[in-house]
Amino acid sequence: GGGDGSAPDGHRVQHVAGMRDWLHHPRMSTFCVQWAQNLRDVAYSKRQKAARLDPFSDQVLSFAKEDPEASKCAEDLHLFTNGGRFKTAYSNYKKTTGQILHDFIDERPITVGAFRGQFHYQDVVMMYSTRAKPEKRDKSNMKKRNLQPGLYACLNRDINLPIYPDNMSRWEAHRACYGKITAILPDRNSDGRRVKFVEMTNLSPRMMMHKKFLEDMYSKDEPFDNTWSPWTKNDKKKNTTYLELPLSLLDPLLRCRGKAGGMNYAVRIVQERQEERTRVHGQPAPALTLFAIFDCRHMVTPGFWEQTILHFFREENGIVKLYEGVKYCQVPQNFIGIELATDYLDMQNEYLFRYVNCIRDGVGAVTSCGTNCVWAIEKGFEYEEKTMIEDTATSHKVILQGYEGTYHYEKLIFGTPKENKDFLAAIFRWSRGAVQLFWLAVMAGSRGEGGVAIPFFWIVLFIFIVPMAICQFGMLSLYNEKNSFEMAMYLYCGFFFLFSLGFYFVTTRKYGYLLRYCVLFDNSTYFFNTFPAYYWCLVLPAYMCWAGAIPFDYYFFTLVPGGFLWEVLTYIEIIEVKGWSIVEGRKPEDISILRSQQMYFVNCPLHGLAFYSGCKSAVRILFRHHDASSWSSFGSGGPGDWIVYWLYFLNSWLLSCIVSAFIQVGIYGLSDATKVISYAVGSFTAVLFMGLVFDPFCILVYGSTKTITLKHAYLVFWCVMLVLGVVIFAFQGGSQVELDKIGQSDDGDDSRRF
């Protein structure tokens, strides 16, 4: 809501005119919730997406007249008066800007909190940066990162223009001079040097302004090879302006079509303007420049800067100093209207923000999640542009450079959630970007370039391959000689000692940074975890229910105590982590773990398809210099539809396993204990997985979850009995079935007794 507000200690805060602080007023917060709910209801009645409706339409705002409480709130707070907040928000919602490259940049001076309550006035720049595509969706050109015909290019810093505007830096002035490359011309002789020239058209207004100056400077150059005939213009369109320039004077106008391209544009503007002030006006360069990222669906709360800025300082001997070791601070996401108990698609991602990040924070390796992250930017800083997940890739880059990433536990952001299928499309994009990041990390050279092939090799060797090899060797030795059990125990104890010694060293303060590679490894390889999920939810229940056998051998007094010990240790670990992540007096809830486990099985196809498409795009990035970083936030129904089909198939598959187990029990009876155990365990596993994906399935298919009652249980029971009766009736040859004779044959053989 526009205007200046006063805060204690003379701290003035100037809000952007609009709806930013509506949720901080209790009654207005209730009004907004009703508004959002009515918007969703109208969208549902029209079978449209809520994002495509006008929230200020009469049908959406009808609740303000029909609901007495909402009407009273609007009247008391003067929402609909000419000078009220509603009219201001409406005007900002309908306003369109951005006709030229720089007119949407607006600098607003606000107050920033310093350490220990002493306030100092600083310049804060707010920019809206989007992913522009001047090629008009020409996908063949959008994929290319280097300069070639079809792409737009602008002037670089290697040329001095005759005049510069006062309201922009030199880099901005050069970037405003752009055009489209239409042809690569024969090389020319420029002062004895062989120079490649290009032809440009679709010139911008500022390029047209300097066209005469550029032509006078470079039109005198002749072809480099005298055997060539002078280059002539052929097939030129009438009323079209052309310009010939050396290729070395040009840079890509849009080097990256992904989110990182828009952010790097904003970062470069801040850096260039700071340099301009230092060079021209003699102003000292700032000791710290913070750059925060807020996606369009997220809003900050008052006190955001005062809280996050503290992470970039350290107190030593009573003196607060700037700490250059911290490069970024991540703030958890928080979506309005989503409770953990009903967050069936895990949009809040509470397991990551309350469990995982507090562990990673201990070694300074919290991974940026893109939005709600504050970065310390210096001259030359850029976000990683090669992948779809610029946040994770940039985190890896700065961590490998020796910097730290910290985590702020308090929720200082409010956001609106995506629609279900758009959220699943985002999960697909994150996984695909992780595949790209994996190949870039493995194929890159030094650590400075993001290469972590050697650390990843040691992680795979000592955490995965060596333990499995020792365990397998020890198990095989139990079948051999008399002293094989002692040999296996010696082997296990030796490995346990060496592993414990190594774990002790990497958890010390001196070598703790080595654990950061485990975080980088997890970020780059988590999509591989999807393949075991197919075994647990598809192969294992089907094998036990259809084949009537358990697909592995085991010792009861080895498997059961070992599994019990593992669960106890995991439970102790969870309790320990909960003590680290207490926010506002509340520990993280166990249901967040359940939501994460549910989505692990729900998202199986997304990670598998992401691995395939991510490998293809990684090849283009590495060997063809393509730009594979662009993506769409909304309207991506494909991944959501894949998940719906997958859940239909999964539930049908598991249901067929259960039916198969009951049919075979009805046919062969209960005499074979091994088969009965296999049928029981297989059916229990199938029921477990059906219950695990039940809520997400209902949310995606029906829009709301279903409550299972005793009536549903009775229906399932009688369906099973009906199937059993049909099977037994058919097996008995159509004769009357008596309960005491089920499973008996005519020759008196009771081997098939039910």
Residue pairs with C-beta under 8 A, 6 or more apart in sequence:
1 15
1 17
1 18
1 19
1 20
1 21
1 22
1 85
1 88
2 15
2 16
2 17
2 18
2 85
2 88
3 15
3 17
4 12
4 13
4 14
5 12
5 13
5 14
5 15
6 12
7 13
7 302
9 117
9 119
10 119
11 111
11 113
11 119
12 110
12 111
13 110
13 111
13 302
14 108
14 109
14 110
15 21
16 108
16 126
17 88
17 92
18 88
18 89
18 92
19 32
19 85
19 89
20 299
20 300
21 302
22 28
22 29
22 31
22 32
22 85
23 29
23 32
23 299
23 336
23 414
24 301
24 302
25 77
27 73
27 76
27 77
28 73
28 77
30 69
30 70
30 73
31 64
31 70
31 73
31 74
31 79
33 336
33 337
34 63
34 67
34 70
35 55
35 60
35 61
35 63
36 336
36 337
36 416
38 60
38 61
38 62
38 63
39 50
39 53
39 55
39 60
40 50
42 53
42 57
42 59
42 60
43 49
43 50
43 52
43 53
44 703
46 53
49 419
49 634
50 419
51 419
51 634
53 60
54 60
55 93
56 90
56 93
63 70
64 70
64 71
64 74
64 80
65 71
73 79
74 80
74 86
77 84
77 85
78 84
79 85
79 86
80 86
80 87
81 87
97 103
97 104
98 104
100 176
100 205
101 172
101 175
101 176
102 168
102 172
102 176
104 127
104 128
105 125
105 127
105 269
106 126
106 127
107 123
107 125
107 126
108 124
108 125
108 126
109 121
109 123
109 124
110 124
111 119
111 121
112 119
112 120
112 121
112 122
112 124
112 305
112 306
112 309
113 119
113 303
113 305
113 306
113 309
114 120
114 309
115 309
115 310
115 313
115 320
116 320
124 305
125 270
127 266
127 269
129 262
129 263
129 265
129 266
130 262
131 257
131 258
131 259
131 261
131 262
131 630
132 254
132 262
133 142
133 254
133 257
133 630
134 152
134 180
134 253
134 254
135 141
135 142
135 150
135 151
135 152
138 150
140 150
141 150
141 151
142 257
142 627
142 630
143 620
143 626
143 627
143 628
144 150
144 151
144 625
144 626
144 627
145 252
145 255
145 256
145 625
145 626
145 627
146 252
146 625
147 153
147 181
147 198
147 247
147 250
147 251
147 252
148 181
148 184
149 181
149 182
149 183
149 184
150 180
150 181
151 180
151 181
151 252
151 253
152 178
152 179
152 180
152 181
152 202
152 252
152 253
152 254
153 178
153 179
153 180
153 181
153 198
153 200
153 250
153 251
153 252
153 253
154 174
154 175
154 176
154 177
154 178
154 250
154 251
154 252
154 253
155 161
155 174
155 175
155 177
155 178
155 207
155 249
155 250
155 251
156 174
156 249
156 250
156 251
157 170
157 171
157 174
158 248
158 249
159 174
159 249
161 173
161 174
161 177
161 210
161 213
162 210
162 213
164 170
164 173
165 173
168 176
169 269
169 272
169 273
169 275
169 276
170 272
170 276
171 268
171 269
171 272
172 269
172 272
173 206
175 253
176 204
176 206
176 207
177 204
177 206
177 207
177 209
177 210
178 203
178 204
178 207
178 253
179 200
179 201
179 202
179 203
179 204
179 207
179 243
180 200
180 201
180 202
181 198
181 199
181 200
181 250
182 199
182 200
182 201
182 242
183 198
183 199
184 196
184 197
184 198
184 199
184 247
185 196
185 197
185 198
185 199
185 231
185 244
186 197
186 223
186 224
186 225
186 228
186 231
187 194
187 195
187 196
187 197
187 223
187 224
187 225
188 194
188 195
188 197
188 221
188 222
188 223
188 224
189 195
189 221
189 222
189 223
189 224
190 218
190 221
190 246
194 224
195 221
195 224
195 246
195 247
195 248
196 246
196 247
196 248
197 218
197 221
197 244
197 245
197 246
197 247
198 244
198 245
198 246
198 247
198 250
199 242
199 243
199 244
200 207
200 242
200 243
200 244
200 245
201 240
201 241
201 242
201 243
203 211
203 241
203 243
207 243
208 241
211 241
211 243
214 243
214 245
215 243
215 244
218 244
218 245
218 246
219 244
222 230
223 230
223 231
233 242
236 242
254 261
255 261
255 264
255 385
255 627
256 264
256 385
256 627
256 629
257 627
257 629
257 630
258 385
258 387
258 388
258 390
258 627
258 629
258 630
258 631
259 370
259 390
259 629
259 631
260 383
260 384
260 385
260 390
260 394
260 629
261 385
261 629
263 293
263 383
263 390
264 382
264 383
264 385
266 291
267 291
267 377
267 381
267 382
267 383
270 289
270 291
270 377
271 289
271 377
271 379
271 380
271 381
274 285
274 286
274 289
275 285
275 379
277 283
278 284
278 285
287 322
288 312
288 322
288 376
289 376
289 377
289 378
290 305
290 308
290 309
290 312
290 374
290 375
290 376
290 377
291 374
291 375
291 376
291 377
292 300
292 304
292 305
292 308
292 372
292 373
292 374
292 375
293 370
293 371
293 372
293 373
293 374
293 375
294 300
294 371
294 372
294 413
295 370
295 371
295 415
297 415
297 416
297 417
297 418
298 333
298 371
298 372
298 413
298 414
298 415
299 413
299 414
299 415
300 412
300 413
301 412
301 413
301 414
303 412
304 331
304 412
304 413
307 408
307 410
307 412
308 329
308 331
308 374
308 408
308 412
309 374
311 326
311 329
311 374
311 406
311 408
312 322
312 323
312 326
312 329
312 376
313 320
313 321
313 322
313 323
314 320
314 321
314 323
315 321
324 376
325 364
325 402
325 403
325 404
326 364
326 376
326 403
326 404
326 405
326 406
327 375
327 376
327 398
327 403
327 404
327 405
328 368
328 373
328 374
328 375
328 376
328 395
328 398
328 405
328 406
329 373
329 374
329 405
329 406
329 407
329 408
330 357
330 366
330 367
330 368
330 369
330 372
330 373
330 405
330 406
330 407
330 408
331 372
331 373
331 374
331 408
331 410
331 411
331 412
331 413
332 353
332 354
332 357
332 372
332 407
332 408
332 409
332 411
332 413
333 348
333 349
333 353
333 369
333 371
333 372
333 411
333 413
333 415
334 348
334 411
334 413
334 414
334 415
335 347
335 348
335 414
335 415
335 416
335 417
336 414
336 415
336 416
336 417
337 417
338 347
338 348
338 417
340 348
340 350
340 589
340 591
340 592
340 595
341 591
342 705
343 350
343 595
344 595
344 598
344 695
344 696
344 698
344 699
344 705
345 420
345 423
345 424
345 599
345 602
345 696
345 699
345 700
346 592
346 595
346 596
346 598
346 599
347 417
347 418
347 423
348 592
350 588
350 589
350 592
350 595
351 592
351 593
351 595
351 596
352 596
354 581
354 583
354 588
354 592
355 574
355 577
355 581
355 588
355 592
355 593
357 366
357 407
358 407
358 409
358 577
358 580
358 581
359 577
359 580
360 366
360 367
360 407
360 519
361 406
361 407
362 512
362 580
363 512
363 513
363 515
363 516
363 519
364 399
364 404
364 405
364 406
364 513
364 516
365 399
365 404
365 405
365 515
365 516
365 519
365 520
366 395
366 405
366 406
366 407
367 391
367 392
367 395
367 405
367 519
367 523
368 375
368 391
368 392
368 394
368 395
368 405
369 391
370 389
370 390
370 391
371 413
371 415
372 412
372 413
373 391
375 381
383 390
383 394
384 390
384 393
384 394
384 396
384 397
384 450
385 627
385 629
386 393
386 436
386 440
386 621
386 628
386 629
387 393
387 433
387 436
387 437
387 440
387 621
387 628
387 629
388 429
388 430
388 432
388 433
388 436
388 628
388 629
388 630
388 631
389 429
389 430
389 433
389 434
389 436
389 437
390 629
392 433
392 434
392 437
392 523
393 433
393 437
393 440
393 450
395 405
395 523
396 437
396 441
396 450
396 452
396 520
396 523
396 524
397 450
398 405
399 405
399 516
399 519
399 520
400 447
400 448
400 450
400 452
400 520
401 448
409 581
409 583
410 583
410 584
411 583
417 423
418 426
418 633
418 634
419 634
420 640
420 699
420 700
421 636
421 637
421 639
421 640
421 641
421 700
422 633
422 634
422 635
422 636
422 640
424 603
424 606
424 639
424 640
424 643
425 632
425 636
425 637
425 638
425 639
425 640
426 633
427 599
427 603
427 606
427 639
428 606
428 609
428 610
428 636
428 639
429 631
431 526
431 527
431 603
431 606
431 607
431 610
431 611
431 614
432 610
432 613
432 614
432 617
433 614
434 523
434 524
434 525
434 526
434 527
434 610
434 614
435 527
435 610
435 611
435 613
435 614
435 615
435 618
436 614
436 617
436 618
436 621
436 628
437 523
437 524
438 524
438 525
438 614
438 618
439 614
439 615
439 618
439 622
440 450
440 618
440 621
440 622
441 450
441 451
441 452
441 453
441 456
441 520
441 524
442 451
442 452
442 453
442 456
443 451
443 453
443 622
444 450
444 451
444 452
444 453
445 451
452 517
452 520
452 521
452 524
455 517
455 520
455 521
456 517
456 521
456 524
459 517
459 518
459 521
462 499
462 502
466 495
467 495
467 499
470 491
470 492
470 495
473 491
474 487
474 488
474 491
474 492
475 488
477 484
477 485
477 487
477 488
477 491
478 484
478 485
478 488
481 487
505 511
506 512
506 514
506 515
507 515
527 607
527 610
527 611
527 614
528 611
529 600
529 607
530 603
530 604
530 607
530 608
530 611
531 608
533 600
533 601
533 604
534 604
536 601
536 685
536 689
537 601
537 604
537 650
537 654
537 689
538 650
538 653
540 551
540 682
540 685
541 654
541 657
541 682
541 683
541 685
541 686
541 689
542 653
542 657
542 682
543 549
543 551
543 682
544 550
544 551
544 661
544 678
544 679
544 681
544 682
544 685
545 657
545 658
545 660
545 661
545 664
545 678
545 679
545 682
545 683
545 686
546 657
546 660
547 678
548 664
548 668
548 672
548 674
548 675
548 678
548 679
549 674
549 675
549 678
550 674
550 677
550 678
550 681
574 590
574 593
577 588
578 587
578 588
579 587
581 587
581 588
597 692
598 692
598 693
598 695
598 696
599 696
601 650
601 689
601 692
601 693
602 643
602 646
602 647
602 693
602 696
603 643
604 646
605 642
605 643
605 646
606 639
606 642
606 643
609 639
609 642
617 626
617 628
618 628
620 626
620 628
621 628
640 700
643 700
644 700
644 701
647 693
647 696
647 697
647 700
647 701
650 689
650 693
651 690
651 693
651 697
654 686
654 687
654 689
654 690
655 686
655 690
657 682
657 683
657 686
658 683
658 686
658 687
659 723
661 679
661 680
661 682
661 683
662 683
662 720
662 723
662 724
663 723
663 724
663 727
664 675
664 679
665 676
665 679
665 754
666 724
666 727
666 728
666 731
666 754
667 727
667 731
667 752
668 675
668 752
669 743
669 751
669 752
669 753
669 754
670 676
670 753
670 754
671 750
671 751
671 752
671 753
694 705
694 706
694 708
695 705
698 704
698 705
698 706
699 705
725 737
728 737
728 742
728 754
729 737
742 753
742 754
743 750
743 752
743 753
743 754
744 750
744 752
744 753
745 752
